[in-house]
Amino acid sequence: MACDEALTLYRPIRASVRRILSQALPVCSRADVTRAAKQLGLWANGKILSPDDDKALEMVSDIALFESNQRGRRAFDRFLAAQALQLEAVDFEVARRMSGAFFSLFRCAGRHDAAGIWLDDLLEGDRRLWLMAQGGYFRHACV
């Protein structure tokens, strides 16, 4: 598969994910966001430290949505059970699949021949994953 072919398949999925995340974020409680900020070391003096780049705040949002709280429940599951029912069918199917999302520790294993990079999931027996993105995100990720 060529890079252009891979990106043609990737772009509508990424657009759907962005729509879903923007609609899901409001279900996060203050406790969800606080817990996520603390996990990333972005919590001090009772508030979230806001670095200059928006990527850190996106990470706080993702962790707030997908990491389980102390009761083992995730904000994204609350969204999926209620607000997600209002999504268009295609977005709902993507959201349903996103419910299996996870966090782990990854090692960059190298560039993928078509696009993106290969990652080794260090917490899951070195399972190898293909991570796709556009816009030069991986320009300096792997040598």
N, C-alpha and C positions, 0 to 999 in steps of 0.2 A: 504494500500500500504506500502510495506517495504521500508526502506531507500535505499537499492540497486536498487530496481525497480524505485524509484523516481529519483535517480541519473542517471540511464540508460536513462530515458526520458530527463533529464535536460542537460546532457553533450553536445549533438549535438546542442541544442538550444543556450547554452552559447558560444560554439565555433563559431556559426554563428554570434551572437551578437558581439563578439570580432572582427571578420573579418569586419563586417559592420562598427563598430566604428572606426577601424583603417583607413578605406577608406573614412569615412565621415569627420574626423577631419580636413583635409586640406581645407574644405570649410569654416571653421570658419575664420572670419576676425579678425584683431587685436582688433577691437572694441568689438567683441564677447568675446574674451579671457580676455580682460581688464575688461569688465563688470562682468564676472564670478569671476575673482580673487578678485575684489572689494567686491562682495557679500559674499565671503568666508573670507574676512579680510586678504587676501594674497597679497595686493597691497600696496607698499610703495616706495616713492622716484622715482616714474615713472616706476617701474618694479615689476614683480611678485616675491614674496618671495618664495623661494624654500625650503620647509621643508625637513628633512632627508628622510621621507617616501614618496613613490610614490603615495599613496592613495589620498593625497591632490591634486596632479596634475591631477589625474584621475577625481576627483570631479570637478576641474576647466574645464576640457574637456567636461564632461557630461553637466554641466550647460551651457557652451558656445554653445553646440549643441542644447539643448532642451529648454532653457529659451527664451522667446520672447524678442526681443529688443524693443526699444522705439516706433517703428512702428508696433509692434505686429507680427513681422516675426521671424521665427526660422532658424538657420543655417541648422538644419537637414532637414527642408522642402525644402531648396534650393538643398541640396544633393539629396533628394528623387526625385525631379523634373528633375534632370540632370544626375549626375554621377551614381546614384543608378541604372539607366537603364542598366548599363554595368554589374551588378551583375548576378550571376547564379540565376536561377529561385527560388530555395529554399531560398537563401539569400535575394533576392528581396522581397519575401513574408514576411520574418521575418522583413525586414526593413520597409515594408509597415505597419506592425502591430506595430512596434516601434514608428511610427509617432504619436501614441496615448500616448506616454510616458509622464509622469508628475513628478513634484516634490511636496512634501508635508512635513508635520511634523508628525512623527510617534512615537508611544510609543510601546515598546516591551511588548507584552501581555503574552508571554510564549513560550515554545518550542512546535513545532509541533510533533505529535507522530511518524511520519515517518522520517522526516528530515527538517532542517531549523527551522524557528520561525514564530509565529503569530505576526503581527503588527496591531495596531489600527491607522488608518489614522485620525488624530485629526482635519484636515481641511475639511474633508468630512463626517461629522456626525458620527465619530467613525466607519467608514467602516473597516472591518477586512480583512487583506491580509495575504497570505502565502508567505513568502520570502524564496527562496531556495538558497543554496550555498553549496559548498564542501570545504574541506580543513580546517575545524575547525574555520571558520570565526565567528561562533556564540558561541564558547566555553564559553565565559564569558558574553554574551549579556543578557541573562535572567536567573534569579535564579528560 
